[in-house]
Amino acid sequence: MTPEEETEIRRRQKSRNLVVGGVLFFFVILFYAITIVRMGD
């Protein structure tokens, strides 16, 4: 595998990790908001 290919693969993995991290963060905030709303009731 050439260094260019390795760099491309690492770049793809990094962008995918950022997307997965963003989705996880979104769900954490969502559950937090739902919990706060339920406690308010």
Secondary structure as UniProt FT lines:
FT   HELIX           3..40
//
